[in-house]
Amino acid sequence: MRERRNEGGHGRRVAPFPQPKTPMPAPHSPRSRRSTPRRNPLTPLGWVSVALTLVLVAVALGAYGYYRYLDNRIPRVPIDPGTTRPPDTGALNVLLVGSDSREGTNKKYGATTVGAGSAPTRSWSCTSPPTATPPP
């Protein structure tokens, strides 16, 4: 091997490359074949993980198929709204569902309740745009 001198920049000397203790093997020619067969890269734990993955996929597909089977057994009837529906007026219906809790930041609105809590709160609002003629 050749020594590297004055390649460190600014005229500095660089230490020579270390000599390998064992000679480097000659590269294999592209035509050479292995004398021993190639070993399988998967370990037994790798094969177990592959098998469990396949079982998991099979169970998931089976469960989905069973769900579809049960879902298709439910009789369905097409819904026909008919002509009795009122005309579309652009009204907006809003349903608010919540609970009347006095916990957390709502303590300032009243005392806390004792027991399981307050009753649920429901509010419904219907807003419709003004019309030129009143509905019949």
VOGU-3710 file (C-alpha; in Angstrom, 3 decimals, decimal comma):
1> mrerrneggh> 0,000/0,000/0,000  1,248/3,420/-0,657  1,706/6,011/1,998  -0,402/9,103/2,029  1,832/12,061/2,484  1,050/15,694/2,173  -2,604/14,900/1,440  -3,912/16,252/4,722  -4,134/19,786/3,364  -1,945/22,789/4,131
11> grrvapfpqp> 1,238/20,746/3,817  0,492/18,447/6,763  1,698/14,891/6,758  -0,831/12,067/7,157  -0,128/8,714/8,793  0,136/5,753/6,413  -2,802/3,384/5,973  -2,669/0,437/8,369  -1,739/-2,861/6,724  -4,380/-5,602/7,025
21> ktpmpaphsp> -3,311/-8,522/9,202  -4,919/-11,106/6,962  -4,824/-10,904/3,195  -8,027/-9,866/1,488  -9,785/-12,759/-0,302  -9,922/-12,590/-4,049  -13,291/-11,455/-5,387  -15,495/-14,212/-6,684  -16,021/-14,455/-10,373  -19,617/-14,016/-11,543
31> rsrrstprrn> -19,664/-17,595/-12,822  -18,662/-19,186/-9,542  -21,328/-21,090/-7,623  -21,668/-21,741/-3,938  -20,563/-25,131/-2,819  -23,087/-25,105/0,048  -26,783/-24,379/-0,444  -28,051/-21,033/0,770  -29,555/-21,076/4,263  -33,141/-19,949/4,793
41> pltplgwvsv> -33,084/-16,444/6,312  -36,192/-17,009/8,481  -35,654/-18,355/11,956  -38,266/-20,502/13,694  -39,598/-17,371/15,409  -39,896/-15,750/11,969  -41,931/-18,708/10,698  -44,193/-18,502/13,765  -44,793/-14,804/13,128  -45,618/-15,479/9,464
51> altlvlvava> -48,049/-18,245/10,483  -49,732/-16,050/13,115  -50,082/-13,235/10,589  -51,760/-15,586/8,136  -54,095/-16,867/10,886  -54,966/-13,296/11,894  -55,778/-12,347/8,291  -57,869/-15,511/7,848  -59,825/-14,835/11,070  -60,435/-11,198/10,101
61> lgaygyyryl> -61,681/-12,180/6,645  -63,846/-14,941/8,122  -65,398/-12,531/10,642  -66,103/-10,024/7,878  -67,685/-12,736/5,735  -69,857/-13,886/8,646  -70,916/-10,276/9,296  -71,889/-9,880/5,629  -73,777/-13,186/5,780  -75,790/-12,045/8,818
71> dnriprvpid> -76,342/-8,593/7,330  -77,720/-10,065/4,100  -80,237/-12,160/6,050  -81,974/-9,008/7,356  -85,018/-8,323/5,162  -85,064/-4,858/3,642  -88,059/-2,916/2,391  -87,610/0,052/0,067  -89,061/3,253/1,477  -91,300/5,312/-0,774
81> pgttrppdtg> -91,973/8,763/0,711  -94,899/9,219/-1,645  -96,378/12,523/-2,674  -97,599/13,551/0,785  -94,293/15,206/1,682  -94,456/18,973/2,195  -92,573/21,138/-0,288  -88,963/21,997/0,517  -88,891/25,429/2,184  -85,228/25,602/3,164
91> alnvllvgsd> -86,046/25,185/6,870  -83,273/24,127/9,243  -84,037/21,753/12,109  -81,512/21,612/14,971  -81,594/19,122/17,850  -79,247/19,768/20,779  -78,649/16,939/23,229  -76,465/17,362/26,298  -76,319/17,104/30,028  -76,922/19,756/32,641
101> sregtnkkyg> -73,724/19,213/34,573  -72,275/21,567/37,149  -68,809/20,015/37,096  -65,574/21,648/35,977  -65,892/25,198/34,665  -69,692/25,147/35,095  -69,471/25,325/38,916  -70,056/29,063/38,807  -73,593/28,456/37,458  -74,868/26,536/40,452
111> attvgagsap> -74,209/23,995/43,159  -73,105/20,499/42,296  -75,718/17,784/42,267  -75,662/14,868/44,645  -76,056/11,418/43,173  -75,835/10,179/39,617  -76,007/13,614/37,990  -78,498/15,819/36,268  -81,097/14,848/33,730  -80,187/15,073/30,062
121> trswsctspp> -80,960/18,311/28,306  -82,702/18,316/24,933  -83,576/21,325/22,860  -85,125/21,436/19,392  -85,210/24,470/17,159  -86,699/24,954/13,703  -85,714/27,995/11,703  -87,260/28,754/8,347  -86,584/31,606/5,984  -89,299/34,233/5,551
131> tatppp> -91,750/33,456/2,774  -93,821/35,830/0,713  -96,965/33,774/1,091  -97,934/31,923/4,264  -98,039/28,142/3,982  -101,568/26,665/3,627
//
